[in-house]
Amino acid sequence: MRLKGKVCTTDNVPDELLSQLP
């Protein structure tokens, strides 16, 4: 799962948690 230029290693993380990432 890619986040705004970042690559997250977990594909099961809810968008609610993703939005809290720095």
Helices and strands as residue ranges (DSSP letters): E 2-3, E 6-7, H 15-18
